[in-house]
């Protein structure tokens, strides 16, 4: 390896990064993902290409469970743990199936989640004993679809003609979500709705075959004291007074049982220190014990919003050691049992499992001033706005690796896409980085964008008609079975698919 080669530079840059253990370059400068040479995938499927690499889910899921259990054993922590896969990070069937396979439960955001999960249960693709915790807006007590239907009037004149039949209520409505929760519970599924403002009355009025466990969502964020909590603004959650009032209403409802307090710091994308994160959560722990002292059925503290991702260097063992030790201290102060800690994790589990592979179509140099003379454009064969929306929404920085030509020297570029939109570039304006290092080669070059498993395409619509009509990358899934990598093509969008979506029929 040449000292100043692309491989030499990228290896130095990636040292200590958790995802780097899954990649390596061979002597020919080709990039391998565990036992898969990415150029083999490129040659078989062409580009652009989206890869969902399932073995990483098992690695990360089992790794975190082991760390938690090891730390709990050392701390003599008697409370239990539950791990929920937050489906909003990636709703694709193979992600939910893989999360269930490694023993994780599920957190949902909408009725579509429940439809998806019921299908997977019927297909025996996920465990029948899976726990489903339901966040997201549910049926409110101040309006119903039926009331709206009764009061609706047609105001248009006779010159207006409706050629479609009146459609029924959308399956994605908050009414359908709540009704499906009731249905699944009565069918024996372990499902727990987390209630927010105006949602309790509906569930208190339902008939259940057995008590329905529910949770309450407390208004919470990166706060550590009552003053900060009082000033904290969030569209989610109940004030502490509302939590206490709702908890009493739940206790008064014979068919309901309070089981979970949900507190969401919301740090999944933040570089928050282990100490600060623990300090914030311990403030929520104190509220948990205050509530439990009044309502003994409460057993679980749900930490919403994920954990800081491994790509940010967060030390989970250090955080857990501090956190669990202090939870025990607070439990002793209240003379109450230590709670079950429930983690909702989406980005942590799936982010590093996603990759995009692009071909560099054109190298373009159009800067004339000295400051920018070392930079050029590398034009890739897809839409950056459609494929990588988090680059703009959260200014997320992605890991970009060359799939080939790793023995070449390095040059710095800005990536541009095939659209005519000036925003179709990476890094974006305001990003903490200003260039992407790639091999300096005159031959064909392929680039791998790592860390696209959470959100991304789901934000812009999977299977949709996208920015400038650029088709979606082909999607392949890599599973592992008995030591073999099983690779399958899941989706290949055609021009006709796009035309159908846009009404060209």
C-alpha positions, -999 to +999 in steps of 0.1 A: +000+000+000+014+034-010+017+057+020-003+085+002-027+061-016-065+064-012-066+032+009-038+046+032-057+079+037-091+063+042-078+036+066-063+063+088-095+083+087-117+054+096-097+040+125-119+036+155-151+037+135-174+008+143-185+002+107-149-002+095-147-036+110-170-048+083-150-035+054-116-042+039-096-034+007-078-062-011-044-059-029-062-048-061-078-018-044-113-034-043-137-029-014-152-059+004-181-060+028-174-089+050-172-118+024-188-099-004-168-080-031-189-050-039-176-049-075-193-083-079-226-067-070-219-038-094-211-061-122-242-082-117-268-055-109-253-023-123-257+010-105-272+029-089-277+003-063-292+002-028-279-025-004-297-036+028-271-057+047-290-077+074-260-093+093-252-059+108-285-058+126-277-090+143-242-078+152-254-045+166-285-058+183-268-087+201-238-064+209-260-039+227-280-066+246-247-081+258-233-048+270-265-040+288-267-074+305-230-073+314-232-039+330-265-048+348-248-079+363-218-059+375-242-033+390-264-060+405-294-043+387-326-063+394-348-045+369-353-060+335-347-046+300-367-045+268-354-035+233-378-021+208-371-016+171-386+017+161-401+009+127-402+045+115-364+043+110-370+017+083-404+001+077-393-025+052-404-061+060-369-076+061-358-051+088-388-059+111-383-096+105-346-094+113-352-074+145-377-099+157-353-128+149-327-114+173-353-110+200-362-074+198-398-061+202-414-033+181-424+003+185-449+017+160-460+051+148-492+045+127-519+021+117-499+011+087-473-004+111-499-025+127-512-038+093-476-046+083-469-064+116-502-084+116-492-096+081-458-107+093-473-125+123-498-143+100-469-154+078-450-165+109-422-142+099-420-127+134-427-141+169-463-143+180-452-132+215-437-100+202-445-069+223-458-039+203-456-005+219-477+021+200-466+057+198-481+083+173-514+101+173-544+080+180-582+085+181-590+117+200-620+122+223-630+155+207-640+143+172-648+112+152-651+103+116-688+095+121-696+129+135-678+146+106-698+125+081-731+135+097-724+172+097-707+174+062-725+195+036-720+199-001-715+236-008-706+234-045-731+242-072-747+219-099-718+227-123-694+206-101-694+169-109-677+143-087-668+113-109-654+091-081-675+073-054-673+087-019-642+071-004-643+054+030-621+065+059-584+061+052-568+031+068-540+053+080-564+075+101-560+079+138-594+062+143-582+031+124-550+031+145-568+030+178-594+005+166-567-018+154-549-016+188-581-028+204-586-056+179-551-069+182-552-068+220-585-088+220-569-113+196-542-120+221-513-098+208-493-081+236-499-045+225-495-014+246-506+021+235-486+051+248-513+078+254-509+115+249-534+143+253-571+135+245-565+098+238-574+082+271-611+086+269-615+063+238-596+034+253-613+038+287-647+033+269-637+001+250-645-035+258-615-058+263-612-095+268-586-087+295-570-056+309-552-034+284-518-022+296-512+014+286-484+040+290-483+078+294-461+100+274-445+127+295-434+160+279-397+156+281-365+165+263-329+174+270-338+188+304-324+181+339-345+202+363-381+214+368-373+249+355-360+235+322-389+211+320-414+239+325-399+260+298-394+231+274-416+233+243-427+202+226-458+191+206-456+157+222-464+146+257-483+156+288-473+180+315-464+165+348-498+175+362-516+160+332-495+128+337-507+125+373-543+132+365-543+107+336-527+081+358-555+084+383-581+081+355-564+050+342-565+035+377-602+043+380-609+025+346-613-012+355-602-024+320-570-004+319-537-007+337-508+018+338-476+000+329-452+025+312-440+060+316-425+073+283-398+100+285-380+110+253-347+129+255-344+126+217-307+122+212-304+096+184-286+120+162-267+140+188-231+139+200-243+141+236-218+131+263-224+099+284-226+120+316-251+146+302-273+119+287-274+100+320-281+132+339-311+140+318-325+105+320-321+104+358-344+134+360-370+112+342-362+083+365-371+105+396-405+113+380-410+075+373-406+067+410-428+096+420-456+082+398-450+046+408-453+056+445-489+066+437-496+038+411-479+005+419-488-011+386-463+011+368-433-011+360-414+003+330-396+034+321-395+038+283-365+058+270-378+072+237-357+088+210-330+062+207-294+063+219-265+083+204-252+063+174-219+044+174-207+066+146-205+095+170-182+076+194-207+072+222-195+048+249-226+027+258-208+008+286-197+040+303-232+055+300-250+024+313-226+020+342-233+055+354-270+054+347-279+020+363-258+028+394-278+060+400-312+044+392-305+020+421-297+049+444-330+066+435-350+033+438-335+029+473-345+065+482-381+057+473-380+022+487-394+008+454-383-019+430-360-010+401-379-005+369-377-024+336-358-001+312-373-001+277-350+012+249-366+024+216-339+021+190-342+026+152-312+045+139-288+026+161-299-008+148-303-001+111-283+029+100-250+012+092-268-016+074-277+006+044-255+015+015-259+032-018-234+025-047-231+051-075-209+053-106-190+085-112-202+096-147-181+127-151-152+145-134-157+182-138-134+211-129-149+246-132-132+266-104-107+292-114-097+308-081-067+295-062-087+286-030-109+262-049-085+250-075-078+217-056-115+208-057-135+194-086-170+179-091-177+142-094-211+136-110-229+105-099-257+086-116-286+093-092-305+121-073-289+132-040-320+150-029-341+119-033-316+093-020-300+112+008-325+137+022-309+137+057-279+155+041-303+185+038-328+179+067-303+173+095-270+181+077-260+144+083-225+135+071-222+101+054-192+078+051-182+076+015-158+048+003-145+039-031-156+005-043-125+002-066-093+020-075-082+021-039-045+020-048-047+053-066-038+087-051-065+108-035-083+139-047-110+160-030-143+166-048-179+177-043-204+151-054-231+163-079-260+144-092-276+140-126-304+166-120-304+202-130-310+213-094-282+233-078-291+216-045-282+182-059-248+181-043-229+167-013-216+180+010-245+204+014-243+241+022-238+244+059-222+210+063-193+206+087-172+191+059-165+207+025-153+179+003-153+141-003-119+123-008-120+098-037-094+080-058-078+100-085-083+077-115-091+081-151-109+048-152-144+039-141-150+047-104-177+035-081-185+052-047-202+036-017-223+058+006-225+041+040-250+048+068-282+050+048-302+023+065-323+047+087-348+071+071-334+083+037-355+068+010-384+064+035-385+102+039-388+108+002-411+078-005-402+042-013-414+033-047-424+068-056-419+093-084-389+113-073-370+145-080-366+152-117-380+118-125-348+100-116-356+063-111-348+047-077-317+026-073-322-011-075-327-026-041-310-058-030-310-075+004-281-095+018-289-121+045-267-146+061-277-183+066-254-211+078-223-191+070-234-181+035-244-147+022-278-149+005-283-121-020-317-112-036-331-084-058-361-068-041-370-039-063-362-024-098-382+007-107-390+012-143-400+042-163-435+027-167-438+025-129-430+062-127-455+071-154-483+051-136-477+071-104-478+104-122-511+096-140-498+087-175-523+058-180 
